[in-house]
Amino acid sequence: MTVKKDSLNSEEKKMATKRKKKQISINEKTIRLLSSAVLAIILWLFINGNSNDIVPQDINAIPVTFTNMETLQEKHLVLEDNRNYYVNLRVQGTDRSLQEINTNEITAEVDMKDIDKKGEYNPEIVIKGLSNSVILKEVNPSTLHLVVDNVIESEKNVEVITQGKPGNDNAVISATSTEKVQVTGAEDRIAAIDKIAVTANVNGLTEDTSRMLEVTPYDKDGNIVSGVECEPDVVRVNIEVGKTKTVNITPPATTGDPQSGYKVTSVTVDPTQKMVGAKQEVLDTIQNIQIDPVDVSGANKAVTKEVTLKLPDGASFLDNGNKATVTVNIEPIIEKSFTISSIETRNVGQGLTAAKVKDSSVVVKLSGTATELNKLTADNIKAFVDLNGLGKGDQEVAIQISLPSDQIKSITPARTTVTIE
């Protein structure tokens, strides 16, 4: 019995030792796991800072990049305002994660592939390149307002603008380019172009010259129109210098007759003078500027006509082009009567006197336009009798009026008696 008891005690001791070792193994494993977790937390905090310290940060002026712009070109479309766009960002993260942001890796993109016709669009701005450890809170603006227009082409002449004063008392008498410029761009931009021009500095210029100058598109207010392409962008300009003088424009004659009962009262031209430039030998031959006759056949009101003025070869107009406006004034013919209170005697023979005129007054009826007749009064119309070659006695003579015969419709009385002594 004693042996058996000792054997049991020995087994119990072995079992207790195993349990103790197993318990030690579990404790060690738990300690190791806890240690690993603590080390991981310490490492994360080392990398990202305090996990509870989330702070905001602004990132400003990120340029916007347009992607798939080639699809717009393929559809003959273009952005009307081709300027640079920028966005501002607000992000959140730990101090360390914010410090590690590389703004050069951040992009703001707008995809143009779905735009297929002219109009206004508000595409979303997509932000890329931010780390996953950073939270994107705000994009300002979040969309862009874009106006898309059709691409068109237009051919334009080139206007030459000169600056400065030539030398030797010369003037620029001609500055021209024979080249045409093909302008490509948004439809609205092309429509805004008033002229394609080059600027030539002629200060001190003493002889004719030729230059290559860059073209610039301008609107009607003189502002440069941007966003268009000019081909070619440089053109050849020919500049001539010479002398100048002011030349009168002669109003033209008229051809044909106005409607019956109407009359041409005046012909005017505007402007009345033009500044002309040419080499001296050509300038000396120009005394005035003639205009071809204006046809007024059948007209019953003013005839206004824009005419092209002509100069000899080698001469040119230097002020506002080669146009003038001719106005032929046409008015209806009316009648108006005037009472002349006295009758003059003229050409009385030598040694004779006109002792008596039977009629002391005369009524004259005139025809003409209102403009012509309104200029007349009874005081400036003279009635008279011509006594040339008449002797003594009572002489019956015709009463005459000091106006053109085509204006006089009637004279009452037509004749009077003059007593000559």
Rosetta blueprint (number, residue, H / E / L):
1 M L
2 T H
3 V H
4 K H
5 K H
6 D H
7 S H
8 L H
9 N H
10 S H
11 E H
12 E H
13 K H
14 K H
15 M H
16 A H
17 T H
18 K H
19 R H
20 K H
21 K H
22 K H
23 Q H
24 I H
25 S H
26 I H
27 N H
28 E H
29 K H
30 T H
31 I H
32 R H
33 L H
34 L H
35 S H
36 S H
37 A H
38 V H
39 L H
40 A H
41 I H
42 I H
43 L H
44 W H
45 L H
46 F H
47 I H
48 N H
49 G L
50 N L
51 S L
52 N L
53 D L
54 I E
55 V E
56 P E
57 Q E
58 D E
59 I E
60 N E
61 A E
62 I E
63 P E
64 V E
65 T E
66 F E
67 T E
68 N L
69 M H
70 E H
71 T H
72 L H
73 Q H
74 E H
75 K L
76 H L
77 L E
78 V E
79 L E
80 E L
81 D L
82 N L
83 R L
84 N L
85 Y L
86 Y E
87 V E
88 N E
89 L E
90 R E
91 V E
92 Q E
93 G E
94 T E
95 D H
96 R H
97 S H
98 L H
99 Q H
100 E L
101 I L
102 N L
103 T H
104 N H
105 E H
106 I L
107 T E
108 A E
109 E E
110 V E
111 D E
112 M L
113 K L
114 D L
115 I L
116 D L
117 K L
118 K L
119 G E
120 E E
121 Y E
122 N L
123 P L
124 E E
125 I L
126 V E
127 I E
128 K E
129 G L
130 L L
131 S L
132 N L
133 S L
134 V L
135 I E
136 L E
137 K E
138 E E
139 V E
140 N E
141 P L
142 S L
143 T E
144 L L
145 H L
146 L E
147 V E
148 V E
149 D E
150 N E
151 V E
152 I E
153 E E
154 S E
155 E E
156 K E
157 N E
158 V E
159 E E
160 V E
161 I E
162 T E
163 Q E
164 G L
165 K L
166 P L
167 G L
168 N L
169 D L
170 N L
171 A E
172 V E
173 I E
174 S E
175 A E
176 T E
177 S L
178 T L
179 E L
180 K E
181 V E
182 Q E
183 V E
184 T E
185 G E
186 A E
187 E H
188 D H
189 R H
190 I H
191 A H
192 A H
193 I L
194 D L
195 K E
196 I E
197 A E
198 V E
199 T E
200 A E
201 N E
202 V L
203 N L
204 G L
205 L L
206 T L
207 E L
208 D L
209 T E
210 S E
211 R E
212 M E
213 L E
214 E E
215 V L
216 T E
217 P E
218 Y E
219 D L
220 K L
221 D L
222 G L
223 N L
224 I E
225 V L
226 S L
227 G L
228 V E
229 E E
230 C E
231 E E
232 P L
233 D L
234 V E
235 V E
236 R E
237 V E
238 N E
239 I E
240 E E
241 V E
242 G E
243 K E
244 T E
245 K E
246 T E
247 V E
248 N E
249 I E
250 T L
251 P L
252 P L
253 A L
254 T E
255 T E
256 G L
257 D L
258 P L
259 Q L
260 S L
261 G L
262 Y E
263 K E
264 V E
265 T E
266 S E
267 V E
268 T E
269 V E
270 D E
271 P L
272 T L
273 Q E
274 K E
275 M E
276 V E
277 G E
278 A E
279 K L
280 Q H
281 E H
282 V H
283 L H
284 D L
285 T L
286 I L
287 Q L
288 N L
289 I E
290 Q L
291 I L
292 D L
293 P L
294 V E
295 D E
296 V L
297 S L
298 G L
299 A L
300 N L
301 K L
302 A L
303 V E
304 T E
305 K E
306 E E
307 V E
308 T E
309 L L
310 K L
311 L L
312 P L
313 D L
314 G L
315 A E
316 S E
317 F E
318 L L
319 D L
320 N L
321 G L
322 N L
323 K E
324 A E
325 T E
326 V E
327 T E
328 V E
329 N E
330 I E
331 E E
332 P E
333 I L
334 I E
335 E E
336 K E
337 S E
338 F E
339 T E
340 I E
341 S L
342 S L
343 I E
344 E E
345 T E
346 R E
347 N L
348 V L
349 G L
350 Q L
351 G L
352 L L
353 T L
354 A E
355 A E
356 K E
357 V E
358 K L
359 D L
360 S L
361 S L
362 V E
363 V E
364 V E
365 K E
366 L E
367 S E
368 G E
369 T L
370 A H
371 T H
372 E H
373 L H
374 N L
375 K L
376 L L
377 T L
378 A H
379 D H
380 N H
381 I L
382 K L
383 A E
384 F E
385 V E
386 D E
387 L L
388 N L
389 G L
390 L L
391 G L
392 K L
393 G E
394 D E
395 Q E
396 E E
397 V E
398 A E
399 I L
400 Q E
401 I E
402 S L
403 L L
404 P L
405 S H
406 D H
407 Q H
408 I E
409 K E
410 S E
411 I E
412 T E
413 P L
414 A L
415 R E
416 T E
417 T E
418 V E
419 T E
420 I E
421 E L
